[in-house]
Amino acid sequence: MSDVSAQPATETHAADPTSLARYTTLRLGGAAERVETASSAEEIVQKVQEARLRDDQVLILAGGSNVVIGDAGFPGTVVLVRSRGLRVVAEDADTVTVRVEAGEPWDDLVAATVASGWSGLECLSGIPGSAGATPIQNVGAYGQEVAETITGVQVYDRADGTVGRVEAADCGFAYRSSIFKYSERWVVLSVDFRLARSPLSGPVRYAELARALGVEVGDRVPLADARAIVLRLRAGKGMVLDVGDPDTWSVGSFFTNPVLDREGYELLRERAADLGEPPHWPGAGDTVKVSAAWLIDRAGFAKGHPGPEGVAISGKHTLALTNRAGTASTAALIALARDIRDGVHARFAVSLHPEPVLINCAL
Ligand SMILES: Cc1cc2nc3c(=O)[nH]c(=O)nc-3n(C[C@H](O)[C@H](O)[C@H](O)COP(=O)(O)OP(=O)(O)OC[C@H]3O[C@@H](n4cnc5c(N)ncnc54)[C@H](O)[C@@H]3O)c2cc1C
């Protein structure tokens, strides 16, 4: 059975159990004062409460696949979320609602839903990390987002010390964001997903996926086909964790796709006039979402572009920054990210924002 924890510790960090590099897919991050493992929702609450009584700061960490932790580490207690399990909490003829403990490895859950004939998560195959972290940034890929299937989130509310539930409508889900991201308030204990009983996927919305499946956008395909093709596409981009492939020693996309208003988009078109129409999609309201990967590439940062200490843009995907030598510092990764952000701004006057949560470091 797989574990939600990140890659096995590298030689460099194996000796020190408080080194946070052991617990992140970037293999970066200094030591914490204390690292505690919580194997159930009750233990998560208990560890957080105990830390509070000690007046300790608390960092909740699960798969470590969406965090960049500074070289100084974390001055407090890290609670590692390792709770497991899922159960059906509601069902009818057409749908089933599963409650999933926060520490359940995300891709195990997706595989289980596909095998059970439950439709709604199949395009999110191969994303690393835990089920409990998916509401934090409204995890999404290949035209699907967890906001479409989450009905509610069971939480420990650090503001008043109670366990309760946040309904989906109150989660503030948006593109790679929610009320939980960068919040000190809530600890996610479990998540409810309502899935359709169907051997077929939802309508395929992502053109690249439709092409690879040999169908039209809007068609449905067998769940197992959707999962298999998504996994294949992701692996080709270094977006499935692989201990043997340093192109995957990343946090996935380092920058979100910029969301511009109409005026901002027209300015970008002018700046990019010599490059043709920038790839773009309709965003929420009257906004336009543009491809961060395209901006980065056209600003002169190609796949494989190196930074200090052996960090580099992935050889397979322009949006992934990797600690490919396995020995770099967080400062080196941040230096590369700054170069890219500033280079894109100088060329296109568009600001890039980091997708992962930055802890004890800043861009
Ligand atoms: C190769 C690769 C590919 C990726 N592809 C995608 C992708 O396609 N789409 C996408 O959206 N993301 C992607 N990611 C990012 C990442 O996998 C997801 O954001 C994932 O949900 C993070 O889960 P985690 O358990 O690793 O979270 P962590 O990195 O452990 O934590 C991330 C943040 O959530 C908080 N957190 C975690 N668990 C809890 C909890 N139980 N309660 C409260 N706060 C919590 C942490 O404090 C931190 O702020 C990718 C990452 C990698 C390495």
The ligand as an ORCA input file, in Angstrom:
! r2SCAN-3c Opt
* xyz 0 1
  C       4.882     16.233    -10.073
  C       3.751     17.074     -9.508
  C       2.617     17.295    -10.271
  C       1.556     18.058     -9.763
  N       0.439     18.263    -10.534
  C      -0.599     18.996    -10.063
  C      -1.772     19.202    -10.861
  O      -1.888     18.702    -11.976
  N      -2.770     19.947    -10.344
  C      -2.709     20.494     -9.095
  O      -3.665     21.172     -8.684
  N      -1.613     20.306     -8.309
  C      -0.566     19.566     -8.761
  N       0.556     19.386     -7.989
  C       0.620     20.020     -6.659
  C       0.225     19.073     -5.491
  O       0.418     17.730     -5.816
  C      -1.207     19.264     -5.044
  O      -1.442     20.613     -4.700
  C      -1.547     18.376     -3.833
  O      -2.920     18.493     -3.521
  C      -0.747     18.731     -2.586
  O      -0.987     17.699     -1.637
  P       0.021     17.409     -0.461
  O      -0.619     16.413      0.422
  O       1.348     17.073     -0.999
  O       0.061     18.833      0.267
  P       1.307     19.516      1.052
  O       2.346     19.903      0.070
  O       1.702     18.630      2.178
  O       0.603     20.807      1.596
  C       0.229     21.849      0.723
  C      -0.470     22.955      1.523
  O      -1.686     22.444      2.046
  C      -1.666     22.472      3.473
  N      -2.292     21.231      3.929
  C      -1.989     19.964      3.533
  N      -2.814     19.082      4.147
  C      -3.638     19.825      4.925
  C      -4.718     19.507      5.808
  N      -5.101     18.240      6.016
  N      -5.342     20.533      6.457
  C      -4.946     21.816      6.277
  N      -3.943     22.174      5.464
  C      -3.300     21.180      4.793
  C      -0.208     22.589      3.866
  O      -0.069     23.238      5.135
  C       0.333     23.431      2.729
  O       0.006     24.783      2.959
  C       1.641     18.623     -8.465
  C       2.800     18.400     -7.702
  C       3.846     17.629     -8.222
  C       5.068     17.378     -7.380
*
